[in-house]
Amino acid sequence: MNQYIVEIEHVSKSFPGVMALNDVSFNLMSGEVLALLGENGAGKSTLMKILSGVYLKDGGTIKVFGQTIEEMNTKKAQELGIAIIHQELNMCAHLTVAQNIFLGREITRYGMLSVKKMNEEAEKILTSLNIDIHPETIVGDLAVSKQQMVEIAKALSCNAKILIMDEPTSALTSKEIEELFTIIHKLKKEGCGIVYISHRLEELENIVDRVIILRDGQFIKSMNYKDTSLSEIISCMAGREIKEKFPRVTCDLGGEIMEVRKLNAGRMVRNINFKLYAGEIVGIAGLMGAGRTETTRAVFGVDQKENGEIILDGKPVKIEKPMDAIKNGIVLVPEDRKKDGLCTKLSIRDNIALPNLDILCGKTGVVNRRKENEMADKAIKDLKIKLPNSDVDAGSLSGGNQQKVVVGKWLRRRSRVVIFDEPTRGIDVAAKIEIYNLMNDLKKQGIGVLFVSSEMPEIMGISDRIIVMCDGKITGELKTEEATQDKILKLATSFDKKTELKS
């Protein structure tokens, strides 16, 4: 078929203090999977929100199926067959799966909502996509990975001719990713044009035909995927050569900082035992649903413990809520930055200040604005957060820069243990390296770093030691030098051989 179904020419878009897109041109053919790549803040999501009618362009032209669209809006985009799966999940948590899928397109009978029909149609859609989720399940009760699959089903239920996928695999398991790729190949054969945005560059070879790269809101290059290399793509994205994907530092191992003994919290945290030493990075590996996130939440005091002990610097500490953990020098960068890590309607400065009010307030309880500004400015500088100023809302930043703000708010405390849960999810290669360097800096300061990751190369590339979990229990521990993907996967799937590490 190979006809241009989308033609964007000389489009620009600015926000207060930021030129998000500057004279960008872009095109998409029918039956093509096009990877739209760039660092966080490059303008990828902004360009796609303009195409899908979420944002209005400031200038330029948009043609869809040869028709010039003067003012694109979400209703017009839907009529044209444009569907978008956003990076940040956009579900109504209190509604069922079926209600979310048909939100805004509800099925009615005699003027009444037909719940039965919507459930039946939703089940057909989910079954056709091999998604094992009941249509009457409340979305808020689903894991993030399952919510992502519902988002995909919702987009595809509209019979989209142009499908935009913004980081669709960021919360999916390996099996779910394979199922998604099968769906993509099916849609491609049917002539659907797909724009695929991802920071997981290694997965592109399975689906992508062509690559367009943006940098700092400008078009950089278009190329056929088969005619390029990952190193060339990364260099174009960053504007420089990235020599080392997983920077490591070697330090002398210090004394024991934290020990977790016989920790139990719900079904997914069962008899957890491990130690963490000063100047050490410990990775927690495992499949989705292994209990990794639940373990970090229990240690940090988010989830109630049934029993167990946390020993800090040789002394038992009582952690019943996050403030107890923070006061004892244990901090957490959560998996869901938007839901649990940020107040998106507050400024960057406020987000960084909030967990540090005990430091910023004097005896009178009044915030020292000079200290607050210095704290925010230092975090922005150290983490290279891209923003016009510290007064902008956290919700207006790209995903990667939001993650940096979540990290930045903890750097001003004299923490003993820093826990990262999926710290590089949805951020670009260069930003990932900045997070790795931050972990290394903490390590050099004698801080204990514990981090959860679903990316095997990351776990093996950054950790000094790897703890593997399966079905709520620890199934093994590996030193990095002896770890292989096969060994980790074997332990991660040892459902019948769960063990406890002895204290």
N, C-alpha and C positions, 0 to 999 in steps of 0.2 A: 504494500500500500504506500508507505513512505511519503505521505503528504504532510506538510506542516499543518498541524492542528492548533498550535499556539505560536504566535509571533509577537514578541514584545520588543519594542524599539525605543531606545533613548529614554527609558523611564527613570525618574528621580523621585526620591522621597526623603523628607527631613522631619526630624522631631526637634523639640526645643534643645538647642545646643549640639545636635548631632545630625550629620548628613549620612543617613542610613544607606541610600542608594544614589549614585551619581552617574547618570547617562548610561544605564545598563541595558544591553540588548540580549535577547534570549529566545530560543525557538525549540519546539518539541514536535517530533514526528509521530504519526500513528504507528502503533505496534513497536514502540521504542521504549527502552528503559534508560533514562538519562539521569546520571548522578550529578547533583548540584552540590559542589563541595566548596569548602572554605573554612577558615578559622572561626571561632565564636565572634560574633559581631561583624562578620563579613557582609551580612545583608541577605543571606539565604532565606531565612524565615520571613523577613520583611517582603522580599520579592514574591514569595509564594502566597503571602497573605493579601498582597495586591491582586494577584491572579485569582484568588478565591473570594475576593470581595470583602475581606475583613478590613483592609486599609484602602483608602483612596490615594491614587498616585498624585504627585504634584505636577508632573509633566510627562510627556511621551505618549506612545500609542500602544493599544492592546488589540490584537486580532485573535479571534477564536473561531475556528472553522471558516476562515476567510472573512468573517464579519467583524468590523471595527466596533469596539465597545467603548462608548464615550465615558460612561460611569458604571463601573462594575460594583455590584453589591452582592451579598451572600445569596439573595433570592435569585438574582440573574445568573450567578455562577452555578447554582443548583439546576436551573432550567437548562443551562448549556452542557450539563453533565460533568461539572467539575466538583470533585470531592477531595477533602483534605483530612489527613490524619495528623493532628498536631503533636508536637514533641511533648508538651505538657498535657496530660490527660484532661479531657473536657467533659467529664461524665457527671450526671446527677446521681450522687451516691445513695440518695434515699429512694430512688426509683428502681424498678426491676430491669433486668437485661433487655427484655422485649420493649419496655417503655422507653428505654434509652435509645434503642435501635430506631424506633419510629417517632422519636421526639420531633415535633413540628410537622410530622406526616402521619398523624394518628389515623388508624382505621376506625371508621364509624359505621353504625348500622341504625337506620331510622333516627338519625341525629344523636345517637348515644354511642359512647366509646365502646368498641368491641374488643374487650380484653382477650377473650378466647381466640378471636381471629388473629390478633397481634401475636399472641403466644405461639399459635400454629405457624404463622409466617416466619417468625423469628427462629423457631426450631428448624424450619426448612433451610434458612440461610446459614445457621450455625452448623447444621449437619453437612451442607454442601461444602463448607470450609473445613470440615473435620475438627470443629471446635467443640470440645466436650463440656459444655456449660448449659445448665437448665435455664430456659427463658424467664422463669419466674423468680430466679435468684436475685436478691437485692445486690446491686452493683457494689455498694460500700462494704459488703461482706466478702468480696473477691480479693484475691492477691493482686498486686500491681500488674503482674504478667497477664493474668486473666482479664483484667480491665482493659489492657492494651488490645487483646484479641477481640473484645467486644467493640472497641473503637474501630478496629479494622472491619469487623462485620457490619457495623453501622454505615461506614463509608461505602462499602461494596454493595450494600442493600439498595443504594440509589441508582444502580446500573450505570456507574460512572464511566465516561469515555476518556476523561482526563483525571488521573488519580495522583495526588501529591502525598508522599509518605515522608514525614519529618521524624527521623530517628525511630522508625517503627520497631526495631529489634532491641532497643535499649533495655527493656525489662522482660525479654522473652528467653525461654530456655532453648537449648540447642535443638530439641525436637520441634518446638514451636517455630523456630527460625526456619527449619527445613520445610515445615508445612506452609509458612508464609511464602517462601521462595517458589514452592509448587503453585501456589495461588497466583503469584506474579507471572510465572511462565504461561499459565493458562490465560490470564488477562491479556498478556502480550500477543498471543496467538489470535485472540479475538479482536485485535486492533486497538486495544486501549493504550493510550500514551501515559507512561508513568514517570513522574519526577521523584527521584529517590535521594533523600538527604540522610547522610550517615557519617559518623566519625569512625566507624569500624571499617576501615579501608580494606581489610583483608577479605571481607565478605562480598566486595563488589564484583570480583571475577565470576561469581556464580550467576549474576543476573544482568550486569550493566553492559550497554552497547556504546554509550558515549559519555563524556565527562565535560562539564562546564565548571570553571573555577572562578569564584569571586574573592576579592581581597579588599578590605577597607571600603566596602560599598561600591567597588568598581569591577567591571568585567576584566578578567585576566586572560583566559584562554579556553578554547574549545578543542577537544581531541577525541579520537576514537580510542576506546579503552584498550583494545588489543594492540594498539600501536604505541602504548606508553608503558611506564613502570610506576610502581608505588613510590619509589624515591623521587621521581620526577613530579608526580602529583603532590607529594608532601612539600617539595621545594617550592612549587608554584603557589601552594596554599600559604606557606609561611613567608615567602619572599626571601628565603635563605635555605641553605642545606641543613637538614636535621641529621646529625651524625650518630647520635646515640639515643635510642628509643627508651632505654631503661637505665638511667644513670645510677650508679651504685657508689656508696662510700664505705670504707672499712674503718671501724672504730673498735676500741677495746670494749669488751662487754663488761658492764658495771654490775652492781649488786642487784638483788631481786627487789623490784618495785612493788609489783602486785601479784597476789596469788588468789585464784578463784577456787573454792573448795566445795564440792558436792552441791553445785547450784541447780536448783529446780524452779521452773517457772512455766506452768502450763504444759501442753503436750509437746511443744517443740524445744524445750530446754530441759534435758533430763540428765542429771548427775554429771554436770560439767566441771572438769578439773583442768586447770592450766596455770602456768607461771609466765610472768613477763619481766624482763630484765632491763636495766638502764642502758640506753644506747642500742636498742634492739628494735627491729621491725618484724612483727609477727603477722603473717597473712592467714586469714581464715578462708579456706576453700570449701567447695561443696556445691551441689546442685540447688536449683531453686526449691525452696521448701525444706531445706536441710536443717534450718533453725539458726542460721548464722546471724541474721538481723535480730531475731528474738533474743539471742544470747547477749548481743551488745545492748539491747534495750533493757534487759534485766540487770546487767552490770551497772548501767547508767541510772537505773531507778525509774525508768518510764513504765515498765511492766512490773507488777507486784511479784515478789519472790515467794515461793512456798517455803523454801528453806535453803540453807547453804550459807557460806561465809565469803566475804571479800576482805583480804588482808592487804593493807597498804603500808609499805615500809616496816613490815614485821608486826603491825598492830591491826586487830580487827576493826573495821569501820562499819557503821550502820548507815546503809543507803536505802532509804525508803522512797525517795523522790529525787528528781534531777538536781535540785538545789543542794541536796546532801552530797551528791557526787561532785558537783562543781566546787563546793567549799573544800572538799578533800583532794582537789586537784585532778579529777577525772572528767574529761569533756568528750562530747560526741558530735561528730559531723554526720547527720542522719542520711538514710538512703533517699527519702523523698524530700528534697531541699525545699520545694515550694510549699508543701503541707506542714512539714515539721521543723524546717530550718530557718524560714524567713517570715517576716511580716511584710508581704508584698506591697501593701499600701503605705508603708512607712519608708522614709528615706534610707539611703545607705548608712548615713551617719547614725541614725536612730537604731538600725539593726545591729550595728557594731557596738553601740553603747548599751543596749538593753541588758545583755547578760553580765555587763561590767559596771553596773550602777554602784555596787559596793565599793568599787575602786574610784569611781568618778565623783561620788558624793562625799561631802565633808560631814562633820558632826551634825550640822544643821539639816542634812538631808537634801541640800541644794546641789544640783549638778554643776560641776566646774566646766564651763563651756570651753575654756581654753584647752583643758586636758582632753575633752571630748573631741574637739577638732583635730588635735594632734594625734589622738588614737586612730581616728578615721583616716586621716591623711597618710599615716604610716602604713596602715593595712592596705590602702589603695596602691601606694607606691611599691611596697614589698611584693604584693601579689600581681602587680601590673593589671589592675582591674580597669577595663576600658569604659569610661563614662565621662560626661561633660563636667559634672561636679558631684559632691557627696550629698546634695540635696534631692537628687532624682529618686523616684520610687524604685525600690528593689525589683518590683514586678516588671519594670520597663527594660531591664537588662536581658541580654542573651543568657541561655542556660548555663554556659560556662562561666560567665561573669557572676551570675547568681551563686554558683558553687563557690567561687572565690570569696564572696562576701560571707558565706556560711563559715568557711575556714577562717577568714580574717577576724571574725568576732572573738575567736578563742585564742588568737595569738598574743593578745595583750595580757593574758593571765599567766601566772607562773604554774602551769599545769605539770603534773607528774606523768599522767597517762593521757594520750590523745587517741581516740577511737574514730576511725574513718569507715563509714559504711558506703560502699560503692562510690568512692570519691571522684572517679573520672567518668562516670556514666554521662553520656551525652555531651562531652566536651572534646575539642579537637586535639590533635597530636601535640602541638606546641604547648597548649594549656595543660595537657596531661603531664608533660615533662616539668612544668612549673610546680605542679602538685607533688610529683616525685621528689623534686629538689627540696620542696618544703618539708616533706617527710624526712629526707636526709639531714636537713638542717636541725630538725627536732632531735633526730638520732644523735647528731654530734653534740647536742646540748645535754645529753644524758637522759632524755625523755624516752619513755617507753611508748612505742607506736603499735597499735593493733588495727589491722584493716581487713575489711571484707571486700572481696572482688569476685565477679563471675567470669573475669577474663583470665584464663590460665596463663598466657604469656606474662601478664602483669604480675600475678601472684608469684611466679617463678623468677621474674626479673627484678623485683624490688625487695622481696622478703628475705630475712636472714633465717627464718624458720617458718614452717608451714603446718598449721593445724587443719585437719580435714574433718568435716562433719557429714553425717548422714542420718536423716530421720530423727533429728533432735539430740543426737549423741555424737561425741568425738569418736571417730573410728581409727585415728592414727595421727602420727606426727612425723614430719620429715625435715631434715636439714636441707637447705637449698641446694647444696652441692650434690646431694643424692636424689633429689626430686626429679621426676620425669612426668610428662602428662599422663602416661599409662599408669604410673603408680598412684598419682593423685586421683584419677578417674576410678581406679579399682577400689580405693578407700572410700570415695564419694558414692559408690554404689554398693557398699557392703552392708546391705540391709539386715543380713542375718549374722553379722559379725561385729556388732557395735561393742566398743571397748571404752574403758575410762582410763585416762592418763592418771597415773598415781601421783599424789602430791609428795 
